[in-house]
Structures are given as C-alpha cells and as structure tokens.
C-alpha cells in the first residue's frame, strides 16, 4: 500500500543554502547520520545519487505533535 501526501516543516539551518541543497540533491545518504531520530535511512531504488530522476526510498518517522 502506498501513502501519498505532503509533509511540511520549518527548521533553522546552521549552514549555507547551497550546502543544504547539495546534501539533499546528491548526498542524501548523509541525512540519516544527522537526523536519525526522524530519518532512519535512504536507499537508491533506481539510478544513482547524482542523476536527476533517480528514485530513492526514504525510511522516516512522522511524529504527531498533537498527541
């Protein structure tokens, strides 16, 4: 079963916008190391880390702040 939707959040960065974009675009395998509480892993399903259109599988936890 697939879940479709939109997730938004606001956070304060301690880096430049260019460095943040580079990590999300081509170095997303680093994200679980820095946000392990919320993002447990990311894997390549098709393509690679650099190519536009590559498919990545993200394992993450959604925290309901209302409960």
RAMO-V80806 format. One record per backbone hydrogen bond with DSSP energy under -0.5 kcal/mol. CO is the residue of the C=O (numbers start at 0). NH is the residue of the N-H. Records with the same first field share a line. If there is no record, write none. Layout:
CO: NH  NH
//
This chain:
1: 3
15: 19
16: 20
17: 21
18: 22
19: 23
20: 24
21: 25  26
22: 26
26: 29
27: 30
29: 32  33
30: 33  34
34: 37  38
37: 39  60
40: 58
42: 44  56
45: 54
50: 53
53: 55
54: 44  45
55: 57
56: 42
57: 59
58: 39  40
60: 62
61: 63
62: 64
63: 66
//
